[in-house]
Amino acid sequence: MNSEDIIWIPGYNLDSNCYLIDDMLVDTGAGDNKEYLFSKLKEHGVNPEDIKLIVNTHCHFDHVNGNCFFPNAKIAIHKIDAIALREEGNPDTVASHFGSKINCHKVDIELEEGDKIKDFEVIHTPGHSKGAICLWDGENLISGDTVFGQGGVGRTDIGGSWSDLKESVEKLKKLDVKTIYPGHGMIDNNGKKSIEMSYSHF
């Protein structure tokens, strides 16, 4: 997929970044900034009701709480994190740590390693959460909070696993990543080098 087909919607306040790819939205933010998110979609000629599929990179509230803004969309998330998203008050969403709660518990599609979504392959990358995923198209990596630009990695102190994260980053290190589209922060066009820097944390 051409990088220009992946439209970055920068996170606002607690929101994660969101990525618009045709009629698919990857992550939806913390659910506090509906007008901001809708305005960004409309800037790119997309009405909110045109979104047909939402892919959540993991179950944390700052990535999933905007799902309710898109009642016509199917919600896809890894089958492990689907458990947390469906359950009221599940601590794995980390919502309570930030004085929030999950507003939308719908899950339509339970993803697994190797599943295909549009031009992307699902890579299960536990560590930041048990069911965290990245999306990989052979060049571009939508990384959620597994790795960030400039060699960052996701936190593991709230329900995560440092050892699992190490294994996940090691898996990503084997890919010839051109561009990282992270869950927070800036896009990084030196993807492979950045992932090598991420692995140096371990």
Backbone as CSV, one residue per row, in Angstrom:
resi,resn,N_x,N_y,N_z,CA_x,CA_y,CA_z,C_x,C_y,C_z
1,MET,0.840,-1.194,0.000,0.000,0.000,0.000,0.876,1.245,0.000
2,ASN,0.514,2.229,-0.790,1.232,3.489,-0.802,1.008,4.223,0.515
3,SER,2.057,4.844,1.008,1.954,5.523,2.297,0.919,6.649,2.268
4,GLU,0.703,7.244,1.094,-0.287,8.327,1.021,-1.718,7.821,1.194
5,ASP,-1.904,6.500,1.105,-3.236,5.928,1.332,-3.535,5.728,2.811
6,ILE,-2.535,5.934,3.659,-2.725,5.837,5.110,-2.755,7.260,5.648
7,ILE,-3.910,7.703,6.090,-4.088,9.088,6.530,-3.990,9.151,8.048
8,TRP,-3.029,9.922,8.510,-2.768,10.073,9.942,-3.688,11.137,10.536
9,ILE,-4.415,10.760,11.575,-5.200,11.715,12.356,-4.521,11.801,13.727
10,PRO,-3.767,12.858,13.983,-3.005,12.934,15.240,-3.912,12.889,16.464
11,GLY,-3.434,12.224,17.503,-4.183,12.173,18.745,-4.321,13.547,19.377
12,TYR,-5.454,13.769,20.038,-5.746,15.050,20.693,-5.993,14.779,22.172
13,ASN,-5.248,15.459,23.051,-5.303,15.197,24.486,-4.980,13.723,24.749
14,LEU,-5.889,12.979,25.378,-5.613,11.580,25.705,-5.792,10.637,24.521
15,ASP,-6.337,11.145,23.421,-6.605,10.275,22.279,-5.330,9.664,21.714
16,SER,-5.455,8.415,21.289,-4.426,7.821,20.439,-4.468,8.470,19.065
17,ASN,-3.427,8.250,18.279,-3.518,8.517,16.850,-4.565,7.599,16.241
18,CYS,-5.188,8.062,15.183,-6.090,7.230,14.392,-5.572,7.235,12.951
19,TYR,-5.859,6.169,12.235,-5.408,6.063,10.846,-6.584,5.687,9.960
20,LEU,-6.816,6.523,8.968,-7.909,6.330,8.017,-7.361,5.681,6.753
21,ILE,-7.937,4.544,6.397,-7.545,3.827,5.186,-8.830,3.452,4.459
22,ASP,-9.196,4.266,3.471,-10.433,4.053,2.735,-11.610,4.131,3.708
23,ASP,-12.369,3.035,3.870,-13.519,3.055,4.783,-13.211,2.359,6.106
24,MET,-11.920,2.227,6.414,-11.463,1.599,7.656,-10.750,2.630,8.517
25,LEU,-11.004,2.551,9.827,-10.336,3.422,10.781,-9.611,2.540,11.794
26,VAL,-8.318,2.783,11.943,-7.530,2.055,12.933,-7.456,2.911,14.198
27,ASP,-8.081,2.414,15.263,-8.214,3.080,16.554,-9.094,4.328,16.449
28,THR,-9.711,4.660,17.591,-10.714,5.741,17.582,-10.537,6.742,18.718
29,GLY,-9.480,6.593,19.507,-9.220,7.556,20.567,-9.983,7.275,21.849
30,ALA,-9.887,8.235,22.776,-10.424,8.071,24.130,-11.911,8.400,24.236
31,GLY,-12.500,8.875,23.146,-13.941,9.122,23.145,-14.365,10.473,23.681
32,ASP,-13.408,11.369,23.886,-13.727,12.680,24.450,-13.771,13.800,23.410
33,ASN,-13.363,13.499,22.187,-13.179,14.561,21.187,-13.848,14.203,19.866
34,LYS,-15.143,13.940,19.950,-15.911,13.520,18.770,-15.840,14.536,17.646
35,GLU,-16.039,15.795,17.969,-16.070,16.823,16.923,-14.716,16.949,16.239
36,TYR,-13.650,16.830,17.004,-12.309,16.876,16.421,-12.115,15.727,15.438
37,LEU,-12.442,14.513,15.874,-12.248,13.347,15.015,-13.110,13.455,13.761
38,PHE,-14.365,13.834,13.919,-15.256,13.953,12.762,-14.769,15.025,11.797
39,SER,-14.256,16.133,12.342,-13.774,17.202,11.464,-12.577,16.738,10.653
40,LYS,-11.712,15.926,11.257,-10.552,15.410,10.539,-10.980,14.438,9.434
41,LEU,-11.966,13.604,9.720,-12.472,12.707,8.686,-13.037,13.508,7.515
42,LYS,-13.821,14.530,7.831,-14.465,15.320,6.786,-13.447,16.110,5.970
43,GLU,-12.331,16.502,6.594,-11.254,17.167,5.845,-10.749,16.287,4.707
44,HIS,-10.877,14.983,4.897,-10.413,14.025,3.885,-11.570,13.426,3.094
45,GLY,-12.709,14.107,3.129,-13.843,13.713,2.301,-14.590,12.484,2.783
46,VAL,-14.465,12.161,4.060,-15.113,10.967,4.602,-16.131,11.374,5.654
47,ASN,-17.372,10.959,5.486,-18.392,11.150,6.506,-18.289,10.025,7.530
48,PRO,-18.543,10.302,8.798,-18.425,9.258,9.827,-19.238,8.005,9.522
49,GLU,-20.411,8.192,8.925,-21.255,7.029,8.620,-20.689,6.174,7.487
50,ASP,-19.657,6.679,6.799,-19.012,5.907,5.730,-17.995,4.900,6.263
51,ILE,-17.622,5.026,7.543,-16.653,4.091,8.131,-17.338,2.738,8.321
52,LYS,-16.797,1.724,7.671,-17.397,0.387,7.706,-16.690,-0.570,8.657
53,LEU,-15.409,-0.297,8.945,-14.635,-1.197,9.788,-13.715,-0.386,10.687
54,ILE,-13.710,-0.751,11.970,-12.759,-0.206,12.929,-11.877,-1.344,13.405
55,VAL,-10.571,-1.131,13.331,-9.609,-2.094,13.868,-8.954,-1.446,15.081
56,ASN,-9.094,-2.072,16.221,-8.432,-1.600,17.435,-7.118,-2.354,17.616
57,THR,-6.027,-1.606,17.772,-4.726,-2.244,17.945,-4.594,-2.918,19.300
58,HIS,-5.372,-2.466,20.281,-5.451,-3.128,21.578,-6.636,-2.536,22.336
59,CYS,-6.864,-3.041,23.546,-8.115,-2.752,24.252,-8.054,-1.541,25.167
60,HIS,-6.962,-0.794,25.206,-6.871,0.333,26.128,-7.843,1.442,25.737
61,PHE,-8.400,2.080,26.756,-9.506,3.019,26.560,-9.173,4.154,25.602
62,ASP,-7.903,4.577,25.564,-7.540,5.715,24.718,-7.447,5.344,23.248
63,HIS,-7.669,4.068,22.938,-7.696,3.592,21.555,-9.084,3.107,21.119
64,VAL,-9.961,2.816,22.082,-11.240,2.156,21.744,-12.488,2.948,22.104
65,ASN,-12.373,3.988,22.919,-13.588,4.599,23.447,-14.333,5.449,22.426
66,GLY,-13.694,5.731,21.298,-14.401,6.403,20.214,-15.170,5.446,19.315
67,ASN,-15.082,4.141,19.592,-15.804,3.170,18.758,-17.291,3.483,18.682
68,CYS,-17.843,4.001,19.794,-19.283,4.291,19.848,-19.708,5.373,18.859
69,PHE,-18.766,6.151,18.380,-19.092,7.205,17.413,-19.486,6.636,16.049
70,PHE,-19.260,5.337,15.855,-19.438,4.723,14.534,-20.347,3.491,14.637
71,PRO,-21.631,3.703,14.883,-22.542,2.573,15.125,-22.715,1.647,13.923
72,ASN,-22.405,2.123,12.726,-22.563,1.290,11.532,-21.330,0.439,11.229
73,ALA,-20.258,0.667,11.966,-18.993,-0.013,11.662,-18.875,-1.329,12.424
74,LYS,-18.234,-2.296,11.800,-17.836,-3.521,12.476,-16.585,-3.222,13.296
75,ILE,-16.482,-3.834,14.475,-15.344,-3.631,15.357,-14.496,-4.892,15.367
76,ALA,-13.206,-4.742,15.027,-12.272,-5.859,14.998,-11.159,-5.610,16.004
77,ILE,-10.819,-6.657,16.772,-9.764,-6.575,17.777,-9.259,-7.991,18.005
78,HIS,-8.030,-8.139,18.476,-7.508,-9.484,18.725,-8.398,-10.220,19.727
79,LYS,-8.523,-11.510,19.562,-9.457,-12.300,20.362,-9.155,-12.235,21.859
80,ILE,-7.891,-12.033,22.239,-7.556,-11.924,23.662,-8.063,-10.603,24.237
81,ASP,-7.787,-9.500,23.544,-8.247,-8.201,24.029,-9.747,-8.017,23.845
82,ALA,-10.369,-8.836,23.010,-11.829,-8.795,22.878,-12.501,-9.112,24.206
83,ILE,-11.882,-9.971,24.997,-12.447,-10.341,26.301,-12.567,-9.101,27.179
84,ALA,-11.489,-8.325,27.266,-11.485,-7.120,28.095,-12.455,-6.072,27.575
85,LEU,-12.517,-5.925,26.263,-13.388,-4.903,25.688,-14.855,-5.221,25.943
86,ARG,-15.205,-6.484,25.922,-16.603,-6.883,26.115,-17.065,-6.783,27.572
87,GLU,-16.139,-6.929,28.512,-16.505,-7.026,29.928,-16.543,-5.657,30.599
88,GLU,-17.636,-5.363,31.248,-17.769,-4.126,32.022,-16.715,-4.100,33.124
89,GLY,-15.952,-3.020,33.193,-15.019,-2.823,34.288,-13.762,-3.673,34.246
90,ASN,-13.475,-4.312,33.121,-12.283,-5.140,33.048,-11.033,-4.263,33.188
91,PRO,-10.146,-4.574,34.138,-8.987,-3.701,34.377,-7.998,-3.647,33.222
92,ASP,-8.046,-4.622,32.313,-7.089,-4.633,31.205,-7.292,-3.473,30.231
93,THR,-8.436,-2.802,30.301,-8.648,-1.626,29.448,-7.923,-0.397,29.996
94,VAL,-7.431,-0.473,31.224,-6.750,0.581,31.989,-7.567,1.867,32.129
95,ALA,-8.852,1.812,31.807,-9.695,3.012,31.886,-9.744,3.564,33.306
96,SER,-9.881,2.690,34.292,-10.028,3.155,35.676,-8.778,3.873,36.172
97,HIS,-7.623,3.541,35.629,-6.379,4.207,36.030,-6.367,5.675,35.640
98,PHE,-7.195,6.030,34.678,-7.237,7.405,34.170,-8.585,8.068,34.438
99,GLY,-9.344,7.508,35.384,-10.639,8.076,35.741,-11.670,7.975,34.648
100,SER,-11.549,6.975,33.810,-12.472,6.810,32.696,-13.161,5.452,32.792
101,LYS,-14.013,5.171,31.826,-14.647,3.860,31.715,-14.908,3.582,30.245
102,ILE,-15.080,2.317,29.934,-15.349,1.929,28.554,-16.832,2.141,28.261
103,ASN,-17.112,2.859,27.184,-18.490,3.198,26.834,-19.112,2.261,25.809
104,CYS,-18.281,1.513,25.104,-18.784,0.685,24.009,-18.111,-0.677,24.078
105,HIS,-18.905,-1.726,24.266,-18.360,-3.071,24.488,-18.520,-3.989,23.280
106,LYS,-18.940,-3.434,22.168,-19.207,-4.236,20.981,-17.922,-4.778,20.354
107,VAL,-17.929,-6.062,20.010,-16.876,-6.680,19.206,-17.547,-7.558,18.161
108,ASP,-17.215,-7.347,16.901,-17.799,-8.132,15.811,-16.836,-9.162,15.242
109,ILE,-15.547,-8.836,15.237,-14.546,-9.691,14.589,-13.393,-9.905,15.559
110,GLU,-13.110,-11.161,15.870,-11.975,-11.503,16.729,-10.792,-11.880,15.842
111,LEU,-9.757,-11.089,15.932,-8.590,-11.260,15.068,-7.579,-12.228,15.674
112,GLU,-6.786,-12.828,14.792,-5.697,-13.710,15.189,-4.472,-13.421,14.317
113,GLU,-3.333,-13.885,14.777,-2.089,-13.790,14.006,-2.297,-14.307,12.589
114,GLY,-1.858,-13.527,11.607,-1.924,-13.955,10.216,-3.190,-13.588,9.482
115,ASP,-4.199,-13.073,10.196,-5.417,-12.630,9.505,-5.088,-11.490,8.545
116,LYS,-5.893,-11.368,7.498,-5.711,-10.313,6.508,-6.833,-9.282,6.630
117,ILE,-6.440,-8.018,6.618,-7.400,-6.913,6.624,-6.968,-5.943,5.542
118,LYS,-7.777,-5.823,4.504,-7.372,-5.050,3.331,-6.003,-5.552,2.876
119,ASP,-5.011,-4.665,2.772,-3.685,-5.082,2.327,-2.759,-5.447,3.484
120,PHE,-3.304,-5.509,4.686,-2.484,-5.703,5.877,-2.609,-7.111,6.441
121,GLU,-1.513,-7.533,7.065,-1.493,-8.777,7.840,-1.484,-8.425,9.316
122,VAL,-2.232,-9.174,10.104,-2.262,-8.987,11.546,-1.068,-9.701,12.176
123,ILE,-0.306,-8.955,12.979,0.796,-9.532,13.746,0.456,-9.372,15.224
124,HIS,0.359,-10.473,15.937,0.098,-10.422,17.372,1.377,-10.018,18.090
125,THR,1.321,-8.900,18.823,2.513,-8.365,19.486,2.203,-8.073,20.955
126,PRO,2.007,-9.110,21.767,1.697,-8.886,23.183,2.846,-8.203,23.905
127,GLY,2.504,-7.564,25.001,3.494,-6.859,25.811,2.866,-5.640,26.443
128,HIS,2.480,-4.683,25.627,1.763,-3.513,26.127,0.381,-3.931,26.619
129,SER,-0.255,-4.811,25.885,-1.448,-5.527,26.346,-1.330,-6.967,25.860
130,LYS,-2.182,-7.831,26.408,-2.083,-9.251,26.058,-2.448,-9.515,24.596
131,GLY,-3.370,-8.721,24.075,-3.842,-8.946,22.713,-3.477,-7.835,21.752
132,ALA,-2.384,-7.146,22.019,-1.944,-6.067,21.129,-1.585,-6.626,19.753
133,ILE,-1.861,-5.829,18.726,-1.511,-6.217,17.359,-0.832,-5.065,16.641
134,CYS,-0.096,-5.425,15.599,0.372,-4.482,14.586,-0.226,-4.902,13.253
135,LEU,-0.320,-3.949,12.345,-0.774,-4.212,10.977,0.394,-3.954,10.037
136,TRP,0.659,-4.921,9.160,1.873,-4.898,8.327,1.508,-5.187,6.881
137,ASP,1.971,-4.334,5.965,1.651,-4.536,4.547,2.885,-4.798,3.690
138,GLY,4.015,-5.113,4.333,5.250,-5.354,3.602,6.159,-4.145,3.534
139,GLU,5.647,-2.999,3.942,6.417,-1.759,3.945,6.087,-0.894,5.152
140,ASN,4.793,-0.774,5.412,4.283,0.100,6.465,3.812,-0.724,7.655
141,LEU,4.117,-0.230,8.859,3.716,-0.905,10.088,2.881,0.054,10.929
142,ILE,1.603,-0.298,11.106,0.749,0.407,12.061,0.942,-0.321,13.383
143,SER,1.610,0.347,14.321,2.220,-0.384,15.436,1.487,-0.279,16.761
144,GLY,0.374,0.476,16.809,-0.280,0.640,18.095,0.699,1.194,19.112
145,ASP,0.680,0.617,20.332,1.615,1.063,21.364,2.725,0.040,21.610
146,THR,2.995,-0.802,20.623,4.094,-1.761,20.759,5.430,-1.049,20.581
147,VAL,5.591,-0.330,19.476,6.770,0.521,19.275,6.305,1.888,18.791
148,PHE,7.117,2.877,19.093,6.856,4.246,18.658,8.002,4.722,17.774
149,GLY,7.826,5.884,17.193,8.900,6.485,16.419,10.088,6.819,17.302
150,GLN,11.243,6.947,16.678,12.476,7.328,17.377,12.869,6.325,18.455
151,GLY,12.481,5.057,18.265,12.976,4.005,19.146,12.229,3.821,20.445
152,GLY,11.011,4.313,20.530,10.230,4.144,21.751,9.533,2.792,21.809
153,VAL,9.143,2.398,23.027,8.347,1.184,23.237,7.202,1.500,24.189
154,GLY,6.170,0.670,24.123,5.015,0.865,24.986,5.318,0.531,26.441
155,ARG,4.582,1.147,27.340,4.744,0.872,28.760,4.129,-0.488,29.088
156,THR,4.641,-1.103,30.141,4.147,-2.429,30.538,3.770,-2.479,32.017
157,ASP,3.767,-1.316,32.682,3.561,-1.298,34.131,2.095,-1.374,34.535
158,ILE,1.179,-1.287,33.574,-0.250,-1.422,33.888,-0.778,-2.614,33.099
159,GLY,-0.599,-3.797,33.652,-1.159,-4.999,33.043,-0.389,-5.535,31.850
160,GLY,0.825,-5.039,31.625,1.616,-5.511,30.499,2.676,-6.513,30.927
161,SER,3.543,-6.870,29.994,4.622,-7.823,30.254,5.869,-7.383,29.488
162,TRP,6.928,-7.050,30.225,8.173,-6.611,29.603,8.797,-7.726,28.772
163,SER,8.724,-8.957,29.268,9.313,-10.083,28.531,8.544,-10.365,27.250
164,ASP,7.214,-10.258,27.313,6.420,-10.434,26.098,6.710,-9.328,25.088
165,LEU,6.858,-8.109,25.606,7.138,-6.982,24.709,8.485,-7.172,24.019
166,LYS,9.457,-7.663,24.755,10.768,-7.923,24.156,10.638,-8.905,22.989
167,GLU,9.899,-9.979,23.192,9.711,-10.973,22.129,8.982,-10.364,20.933
168,SER,8.015,-9.499,21.213,7.270,-8.874,20.121,8.137,-7.931,19.307
169,VAL,8.954,-7.129,19.980,9.831,-6.195,19.262,10.885,-6.977,18.482
170,GLU,11.331,-8.083,19.057,12.287,-8.933,18.345,11.663,-9.474,17.060
171,LYS,10.399,-9.820,17.122,9.673,-10.285,15.935,9.600,-9.168,14.883
172,LEU,9.303,-7.947,15.334,9.197,-6.821,14.403,10.546,-6.459,13.790
173,LYS,11.617,-6.722,14.533,12.967,-6.408,14.059,13.313,-7.162,12.782
174,LYS,12.646,-8.278,12.563,12.926,-9.109,11.387,12.263,-8.565,10.119
175,LEU,11.374,-7.601,10.282,10.656,-7.037,9.140,11.438,-5.876,8.538
176,ASP,11.296,-5.700,7.248,11.953,-4.585,6.562,10.995,-3.392,6.539
177,VAL,10.824,-2.784,7.706,9.837,-1.723,7.877,10.376,-0.405,7.334
178,LYS,9.598,0.207,6.462,9.964,1.524,5.945,9.411,2.624,6.859
179,THR,8.122,2.552,7.175,7.472,3.610,7.937,6.677,3.028,9.090
180,ILE,6.834,3.620,10.272,6.052,3.247,11.454,4.954,4.281,11.651
181,TYR,3.742,3.772,11.820,2.588,4.598,12.155,2.174,4.229,13.582
182,PRO,2.676,4.971,14.581,2.500,4.558,15.975,1.170,5.004,16.576
183,GLY,0.873,4.434,17.740,-0.355,4.780,18.440,-0.327,6.171,19.047
184,HIS,0.852,6.704,19.282,1.023,8.065,19.813,2.277,8.641,19.190
185,GLY,2.284,9.942,19.010,3.474,10.603,18.491,3.538,10.606,16.974
186,MET,4.719,10.957,16.488,4.897,11.215,15.072,5.169,9.936,14.277
187,ILE,4.798,9.972,13.005,5.165,8.923,12.054,6.685,8.938,11.878
188,ASP,7.270,7.755,11.728,8.723,7.632,11.594,9.042,6.935,10.275
189,ASN,9.732,7.634,9.381,10.073,7.081,8.071,11.380,6.287,8.063
190,ASN,11.989,6.134,9.216,13.174,5.277,9.356,12.801,4.065,10.208
191,GLY,11.800,3.330,9.734,11.166,2.314,10.542,12.089,1.225,11.055
192,LYS,12.879,0.641,10.169,13.731,-0.473,10.582,14.759,-0.030,11.624
193,LYS,15.376,1.097,11.388,16.346,1.624,12.343,15.676,1.938,13.677
194,SER,14.475,2.486,13.612,13.756,2.837,14.837,13.427,1.595,15.657
195,ILE,13.020,0.511,14.991,12.717,-0.728,15.710,13.970,-1.316,16.337
196,GLU,15.101,-1.207,15.652,16.367,-1.642,16.246,16.696,-0.821,17.493
197,MET,16.404,0.464,17.449,16.593,1.323,18.626,15.638,0.902,19.738
198,SER,14.398,0.565,19.362,13.427,0.093,20.360,13.933,-1.154,21.067
199,TYR,14.523,-2.052,20.281,14.995,-3.314,20.869,16.160,-3.093,21.821
200,SER,16.883,-2.009,21.643,18.037,-1.738,22.507,17.596,-1.456,23.949
201,HIS,16.317,-1.147,24.180,15.817,-0.930,25.541,15.880,-2.208,26.374
202,PHE,15.911,-3.344,25.687,15.868,-4.629,26.400,17.263,-5.163,26.670
